[in-house]
Amino acid sequence: MTPAHGAPPSGFSEWVTALEARHLADLRLQEVTRALRALSAAYVDRRGTGVRGALDSPGKRAAFALYYAPLHFLTTHLVVGALGAETPPPRTIVDIGCGTGAAAAAWALAAGGTPSIAGIDRHPWAVAEANWTYRQLGLRGRARLGDVARLPPLVPGSAAIAAYVLNELPEPVRTRLEARLMDAAARGTRVLIIEPIARRVAPWWDEAASLVEGGGGRADEWRFAVELPPFLERLDRAAGLDHHELTARSLYCPGRAVNRLEHPGAHDPHRGTR
Ligand SMILES: C[S@@+](CC[C@H](N)C(=O)[O-])C[C@H]1O[C@@H](n2cnc3c(N)ncnc32)[C@H](O)[C@@H]1O
């Protein structure tokens, strides 16, 4: 478990303010906190199969967009920074199960805002929200409706992120996706997988971690002390939650295969570390 701190990038608090205006235009804060309690109870109860109906009401969608998405953004920002995954900036970032676009947006901003983003999600609401997120944060990106089983080409020099999504996939779909990502990593794509720390959410974790480590990547558990923006803290308290620290675990393949082939003697500092 690695403790770390870090300030959010510029643009984050403006995005949270814009989210507040967008999602509280038609809903009262009380409705959102009620939905947030239901959503977080469902997340706590899940057993490695994702949460059915997580986005099936306006209240839950608003709760996800207003609360979980910024937390996923902050966590991804901190994980990317701790891994040094922002340099050199990837040319593009494929966001697998992009939701409202938070994870790839955090990586792109950590990398200086230059990477373009290709988001994929099966939920039309999520796709529309992700496109709004990219615009709000001044990023080049386009989300589209699609399934994780059919990804765009993952080319050397690009990156792919799957944040809080593998645990929602049926096992055969997840293992095929893992294989696809490992193959892309071996050809020079940076791959980052982020999941909650609770073991029951991802009982497959250790096996996936061995696969990644065997391919020259690393597996980590993180604990970040954070000070949430006042609005998120208000939601946190209203929903009976407590996020004075963010925890997550990650699998990361630095995608250095191409460089290793170009410089066969080069030392890869990430190889075999944990
Ligand atoms: C918990 S959300 C995480 C969203 C985002 N990655 C984040 O970090 O905030 C999981 C997302 O995965 C999407 N998803 C689940 N199964 C999918 C599939 N088979 N193909 C595409 N998207 C999928 C859901 O629609 C949802 O938006």
The ligand as an SDF file (V2000), in Angstrom:
LIG
                    3D

 27 29  0  0  0  0  0  0  0  0999 V2000
  -18.2700    1.9330  -12.9190 C   0  0  0  0  0  0  0  0  0  0  0  0
  -18.3770    2.6560  -14.5020 S   0  0  0  0  0  0  0  0  0  0  0  0
  -16.7130    3.3160  -14.6850 C   0  0  0  0  0  0  0  0  0  0  0  0
  -16.6880    4.4150  -15.6820 C   0  0  0  0  0  0  0  0  0  0  0  0
  -15.3450    5.1360  -15.8630 C   0  0  0  0  0  0  0  0  0  0  0  0
  -14.3400    4.2460  -16.4310 N   0  0  0  0  0  0  0  0  0  0  0  0
  -14.8620    5.7740  -14.6000 C   0  0  0  0  0  0  0  0  0  0  0  0
  -13.7390    5.4610  -14.1690 O   0  0  0  0  0  0  0  0  0  0  0  0
  -15.5760    6.6130  -14.0290 O   0  0  0  0  0  0  0  0  0  0  0  0
  -18.3350    1.2670  -15.6200 C   0  0  0  0  0  0  0  0  0  0  0  0
  -18.6770    1.6590  -17.0580 C   0  0  0  0  0  0  0  0  0  0  0  0
  -18.4250    0.5380  -17.9070 O   0  0  0  0  0  0  0  0  0  0  0  0
  -19.4310    0.4790  -18.8910 C   0  0  0  0  0  0  0  0  0  0  0  0
  -19.5040   -0.9060  -19.3870 N   0  0  0  0  0  0  0  0  0  0  0  0
  -19.7900   -2.0350  -18.6870 C   0  0  0  0  0  0  0  0  0  0  0  0
  -19.7420   -3.1120  -19.5080 N   0  0  0  0  0  0  0  0  0  0  0  0
  -19.4210   -2.6510  -20.7580 C   0  0  0  0  0  0  0  0  0  0  0  0
  -19.2310   -3.2820  -22.0210 C   0  0  0  0  0  0  0  0  0  0  0  0
  -19.3700   -4.5970  -22.1780 N   0  0  0  0  0  0  0  0  0  0  0  0
  -18.8940   -2.5060  -23.0800 N   0  0  0  0  0  0  0  0  0  0  0  0
  -18.7740   -1.1470  -22.9410 C   0  0  0  0  0  0  0  0  0  0  0  0
  -18.9440   -0.5130  -21.7590 N   0  0  0  0  0  0  0  0  0  0  0  0
  -19.2650   -1.2390  -20.6800 C   0  0  0  0  0  0  0  0  0  0  0  0
  -20.6950    0.9260  -18.1460 C   0  0  0  0  0  0  0  0  0  0  0  0
  -21.7040    1.3810  -19.0460 O   0  0  0  0  0  0  0  0  0  0  0  0
  -20.1380    2.0400  -17.2570 C   0  0  0  0  0  0  0  0  0  0  0  0
  -20.2200    3.3030  -17.8940 O   0  0  0  0  0  0  0  0  0  0  0  0
  1  2  1  0
  2  3  1  0
  2 10  1  0
  3  4  1  0
  4  5  1  0
  5  6  1  0
  5  7  1  0
  7  8  2  0
  7  9  1  0
 10 11  1  0
 11 12  1  0
 11 26  1  0
 12 13  1  0
 13 14  1  0
 13 24  1  0
 14 15  1  0
 14 23  1  0
 15 16  2  0
 16 17  1  0
 17 18  1  0
 17 23  2  0
 18 19  1  0
 18 20  2  0
 20 21  1  0
 21 22  2  0
 22 23  1  0
 24 25  1  0
 24 26  1  0
 26 27  1  0
M  CHG  2   2   1   9  -1
M  END
$$$$
